[in-house]
Amino acid sequence: MRRGLAVVVLMLWSARASAADYVNDPLTAPGFAGRGQSGGAFSPSGWTTTGDTDTVWYELADALETASVEYEVSGVSVGGSLVGADHDVLCVYQATTGSTEPSPYAPDFRNNDFKVFTRIFGTAEPGRGGAIKVELHICPRGAPWHHDTPCPDTCYTGGLAYANGSDKDIGWDPAKTYRMGLRWGAGKMILSRDGADLSTIAYTGTYAPQPVRVRLGSPRHKVGSTEAMPKGLTFKNLKVTGTAGTMTKTCGAPVVPDAGPTVDTGAPDASTSSELDVLQDVTVDGNISGVSPDVNDLATGVSNEAILLMFPAVSGTVKRAILRMHTTSSPSAAGGSGGVHAVSDTSWSETTVTWATKPAWGATKIGPERSVDPDQDVEWDVTSLVAGGTRAFAIVSTDSNGSHYLSKEADKARAPKLRLELGPPSTTPDASVPDDASRQDASTPDAGAPSDGSAGGFLNDERAEEGCGCRAPRTSSTPPWPWLALPLLLLRRSLRRSLRRRQSSIGA
């Protein structure tokens, strides 16, 4: 009986844990249950794209912690179908509150809390035509599942990865049919072609939006002049397989217990906030011999291109420091955000610095590098750098398809800013200035000085370990503990003797 029950339980567990087919669409007919479509032409060969914004989509109700999306595609050709800049062929993202497909680019998709896409570059991206990458953005902050404010570093996970680690053409034959795949689970997002993994992004937690939308094509197409669905591609046999799980938890602010009504002590707020404007901002570019001629654009992306920033010196105790920049409205602004590195040398000038004369920056990168879009705020938490005295930074991208930001000359209001939260100065007493308790002639002994060598007249209180910093006064008289202990000891002995007598009488 037990063996039979175990078999039943095992079968139920296996059925629950096994992947299920959510979509199995041959893409050969206009009508298919659960599919939405706009543009393109259906035939026995598949769905063929004919316009820049052609798209098909599916919405799945379950949260798929582990899943794969596969499809066949033919007609891919650099200089043939791939003639734009960014061709986002596949997108997976959270269905935002109250939205319907085809979903708009902004804000639903651009600022989506769960967004992953594969992008093939065309000839409008010099040197990158035929390259393909996958980008992942996870920042689950709750309904409506798209947010205009930058994602905090503590909430963000994701990244980007090029096929075979290179931003070069991976080779496409328009006469060949490729089986493309995107799968996720166990902290990895993997892009594949014909069964071979091309690139992998590691992420923390889970990627499980709910409901999730799967889309051939992208809401970003035709936002600019060079973003489009490639024309002449033929798709067929799209399949979505997954294992239902639990939607990824949001990463909102922690709940702070109510401390009761606030008592006004008359003291000013110990913390202050301020915002510093950038003093100097410039692109250093190894592709040119002199100073970057474009003072309005701050660019980072290729291996020999970076952004240098310098701010005024910061005084006070730094509790938090956020570096904020804003991408330009140009389509070329979309790409990798870059990471922040400390620059200790502040002798450079934006009017004279070149790639050859640039200051060195630290090897440690602050903040995750993420995918950004045009006309978007981007933030990095640089508290550790600013608290250590850093006031100059380098923005360096590992993505050759990097980003472009507004300089102070282009838009002072949206130029680089350093937002600060400053705390009160340190309350640690200066060892060179005696406090009130020790302002006595060193030749005069302290009547209450303890024999253990600690500060005369004071005893460290254990509350100091909790941040109170309090000290309890030590009395100068001799503690009475020995005299109290003696009567207690005598009473204990008397009780023991009485107990022995009673046990002896019982035994007799």
N, C-alpha and C positions, 0 to 999 in steps of 0.2 A: 504493500500500500504506500509506504514511504517512498519507494523507488518510483512508483507511478506518479505520485504527487510532485516529486522532484523533476521528472521529465516534463510534466505540464508546466511547472514554473519556468523551467529552462526554455521551453518553446515560447511561452509568453514573453519572457525577457528578450529572447532573440528576435521575435517579431517586432517588439517595441524598439530595439536598438538598431535594427537593420534599416538601411536607406530605402526611401520610397521614391517613385517617379512622380514628380509634380507637374512636369510639362514634357510631352513627347510629340512635338509638332513637326510634321514633314515640310511645312511651309510651301505646300504646292497648291493650296486653294485659299480663296479670300476668307472663307468662313472656317473658324476654328474656335471651339469653346474655350473661353478664358483669355483669348488673345485680342489685343487692340492693335490698330494699324493706321498708318497715315502715309500715303504715297507708295511708290514702287509697283511692281507688276508680278502677279503670281502665274506660274506655269508648272507643268509637270517637272521641270528642271529645278524649281525652287522660286524664291522671292528675289527679284532683281531690282536693284536700286536705280532710280531714274532722276532723283532730285536731291538737292543739298540737305534737306531736312527729313528725308524718308526715314521711317522708324516703325518698329513693331514692339509691343510690350506685353508683359504679363504681371499680374499682382498675385502674390501668394500669401495666404493668411497666417501660416505658421512661421515661427522663429526658427530658422535653420542654422544651428550652431556648426554643423558640418554639411557641406553641400558642394556640388559641382555644376557648372554650366558648360555645355559643349555644343558646338555647331560646326557645320561644314561651310566653307566659303571658297569660291573660285573667282577668277578675274582680277586678282590683286597684282598690280604692276606699278612700279616706280616710273613716273612720267606718263603712265597711261591712266589708271584710275586714281593713283596717288599724286595729285597735282596741287593740293592745298598745303596747309601747314600742319594743322592738327586734325586727325581723323579719329574720333573717339567711337570705335566700332561697337564696344560693349560697355554697358553701365549697369551697376547693381546698387540700389540705394533704398533708404527708408521712405515709405509712403508718408508724406507729411500730412498734418492735420487739415482736413477740409479740402485737400487738393485732388484734382482729377488729371488723368493723362490726356494728351501729352503734357507732362509737367513743365512749367516754365523754368527757365534757367535761373533767374533770380526772383525771390531768394530760395525757392524750394530746393533746387539742385546745387547751386553754387555754395550755399551755406548748410548743406545737408549734414545731419549728425552722423550718418553712416553712408559713406560714398566710396565706391571703388570703380575704376574704369580702366580699359585698355586703350592705348593711343598708338596709332601708326602714323609716322611722320611722312609727309609728302615732299615734293621738290621745292615747295615754298619755304622749307626749312633747310637752308644750305648746309650740306655736309651730313644731314641726318635723314634724308629720304630713304624709306624702307626700314628704318629702325622702329622698334616697338617697345613700349614700356607699360607697366602697370602701376597705378597710384592708388593708395588706400588712405582714407581719412576716417577716423573713429573719434567722435567727441559726443557721447550720449548725454545731453543735458535736459532731455525731456521735451514734452509737447511745446510748440508745434513741430519739433524735430528739425528745425532750421533756425540758426541764430546769427544775427549780424555782428555780434561782438566776437573778438578773437577767442579761440579756444584756449583755456589755461593749460600750461604745460602739464599740470598734475592730472588733467583729464584726457589729454590727447594721446593717442597711439596710432601708428601707421607709418607711412613712408612711401618710397617709390623705388622701382628697380627696373633697369633696362634688361632686355633679353641678352643673355650671355655676358652681362656686365658691360656692354658697349652701346654707345649711341650711334652705331653704324648699321647699314643695311644688312639684314639677316638673310636676304635672298628670297625673292618671290618670283614665281612662274605663273603668268596669267592663265595658262592652260591647265594648271594643276589644281586639284581640289585639296584644301588643307583642313584637317580636323583641329580646330582651336578649342582650348579648354581653359577654364578658370575655376579653381577649387579652393576651398578654405576649411579650416578646422585645426584644432590643436595648436593655435597660435601662429599659423602660417597661411598666407595668401599666395597661391602658386599659379603662374601663367605657363601654359604648355602649348606645343604644336606637334601634331601627329604623335602624341604619346610621350614626347620628350619635354622635360621641364626646362623652361627658358629662364625664368626669374622667380625669386621668392622674396616676400616681405614678411618679416616677423612682427607680430603684434602681441600685446598683453591682453589678458582677459579673453572675451569672446567677440566674434562678429556675428550678431544675430538680431538684425532689425526685424520689426514686426508691425504691420505687414511689410513684406519686402517686394520691391519691384525689380524686374529683370528686363532690360531693354537693349535691343539692337539699334544703334544710333545713339544720339545724345541730345539733351536739352541745350547744350552749348553750341550746337551747330548753327551757323549763320549769325551768332552774336557779333562776330567780326567777319571780315571779308574772306578770311582764309581758313575758317573752321567749318567743315562740312562732312557729310556722309559721302564717301567716295562713290561716284557713279559707275555703274556697270558691274558691281559686285553681285554675285548670286549666292544666296544663303539657303541652306536646307538642313533638315533633320536637327532642329534645336531641341536639346534635352536638358532638363533641370532635375537633378537627383539630390535628395537631402535627407537628413535625419532631424526630425522636429525636436526642439529643446525649449529653453527658456530665453526670453528676450534679454539682451545685454542690459545690465543694471545701469541706471543713470549715475553720474558722478557729480551731483550737486554739492552745495556747501554743507558741511556737517551740521547736525542739529545741536544747538547750544541750549542747555537747560535755562529756564527763566530764573534769573537771580533775584527777582522781586523788584520793587520800585527803586528807581535811582535816586539817591540822596545827593542833593546839590551841596557840595562842600565849599563852593566858592572858588575852588582851584581851577585853573585853566586846563583844557584837554592836553594830556601829555604828548599826544601824537599830532603831527602836522603833515599835511600833504602839499606837494608842490610839483610843478612841471617845468623842466628845463628845456629851452630851445637848443637845437644843435648849433654849435659855433662854426664847425667846418664839416662839409660832406663832399665826397668826391669819389669817382670811379677810377681805379687804377687798372689799366688795360695793357696787357703785354702785346696786343696786336698793333699798337701804335707806339711811336718812339717818344712822344712828348706827353703833355698833360691832356687828359680827356677833354675834347672840345665841347661836349654836350653837358653844360652845367645844370640842365633841367632834369636829367635822367641819371638815376643811380642804378647801375646794372651789375648783376652777378650771375654766373652760370658756367662759363667755361673754366678750364683749369688755370688760365692766366688772366683772370678778371675777378676783381673783388671791390667791395665798397668800404671806404674808410670814414669813420665818424668821430667827432671830438665834441665833448660837452664841457661846460664849466665845472670847476672843482666842486665837490659836494662837501658841505660841512654839517656835522651832526651825526647822530647814530642812525644808520640806515636799517630800517626794519624791512623794507621791501623796495625794489627798483624794477620797473618795467620799461623795456625799450619798445617803442611803438613806431612803425613805419606804415606807409600807405602805398599800395601798388598803383601804377599808372593805369589809365583806362585803355591802353593799347592791348590788343590781343596777345602780343608778345610777352605781356606781364605774367601770363599764366605759366606756371612751372614750379620748380623747387624753390622754396623760400630762402634757403641758405641757413647756416648756423652762425652764432656769434662767438667771436674769439677776442680775448683781451689784447690790447695794444698798450704796452708800457711806455713807449716812446711818444711824447707829445710835441716834439720839436718840428714835425712836418707841417707843411702848409698846403692847403687845397689848391693854391695858385701855382705851385711848383712841383708837387710830388708826382712821380711817374712810377710805372711798374718797376723800373730799374732802381729807383731811389726809395721805394716804399719801406715803411718800418716793418719790422718782424712782428708777427702775432703769435699768441700762444697756441700750443698744440691742442689744448682742451676745447671742445666745442660745447657751448651752452645752448640748451634747448633743442628739442627734436626738429629735424628738417622736415617740412611738410609741403604738401601741394597747396599752392595759392592761385587765386584767380585775379583778373583785372579789377581795379577799383575796390580794393579790399584792405581793411586794417589787418596788420600782422604784428604780433607781439611776442617778445621773448622775456622770460624772467631772468634778469641779470643781477639779482640781489647779491649773490656771492661775489661777483666781480666788483660791483660798486662799493660794497661794504669793505672790500679789501683795498680800496683806493683807486680802482680803475675808472678812468673817465674817457678813454678812447677805445674804439671797437673796430673790428673788421667783420664784415658779413661775407661769408664764403660758402658757396654752394657746391655740393658734390654732383648736382644734376646739371649736365651741360645745357639742358633746356631750362635755364634758371629764370629769374624774375627781374622786373624793373620797378623801381620805387621813385616816388616824387622827392625832389630835393627842396631845400629851402628857397632856392631861386624859382622853382616851378610853382610852389604853393606853400606859403609860410604856415598856413593853418594846419596843413596835413604833412608838413615836413617831419623828419625824424624828431621824436620827443623822448625825454627821459622822465618818466613819472615816478615820483618818490614819496614814500611814507617814512617820515623821520620820527624817531622816538626821542625821549628826553635824554640829556647827557648822562653818562655813567655816574652812578651814585657811589662807586667804590672810593673810599676815602684816600686822599693823597697821603702817602706814607711820610712825606716831608713836612706835613703840617699836622701837629698833634690835635686830637679831638678833645672835647671838653673833659672827658673822663681821665685823660692822661696829661692834662696841662698842669703839672706840678713839678716842682724842682726834683730833678733826678736824684739829688742827694738826700731827699726826705723820703724815708720808707713809707710805703702805703700800708696802713694798719690792717687793711682788708686784703692784702695781696695773697693769692693762693700759693700753696707750696708747690703746685705742679708746673709753675712757670708760665701760666696763661695770663692774659691781661688783667692787671690789678683791678678789683672791684667789679668785674663783669664775667659772665659765664655764657658761652655760646649756647643759644637755645635751639632745640631740635626743629623748631618752626622755620629756622633759616633755610633748612634743606627744601622747604616747600616754596621758597621764593619770598618769604616774608622779610628776611634780613634782620629780624629782631634779635635783641640780646637782653637777657633777663639780669637784673642787678643781683649781685651776690652780697649777702649780708656779711658785715664785718665781724659779727660775733661767732663764737665756736658753735657749730651745729650740735643739737642735743641728742643726735641719734644713738650714741653709745649708752647713754643713761636710760633711754627708752627700751633698748634691746635687752638690758640685764633683767628687768622684771619679767619680760616675756619668756626668757630662757628658763628662769626659775619656775614659772608656772608650767612650762612644758615638762620639766623633770618631775614635778609633783604629780601631774596627770599620768605619766608613765608608771610611776610607782603604784599609784592607786589601781591602775589597770592590772598590774602584775598580781597584786594581792587578791583581787577579785577572781582572776583566773586560777590562782592557787587554791582558793576556797572551793571553787566549783569542782576542781580535780579531786579534792579530798572527799 
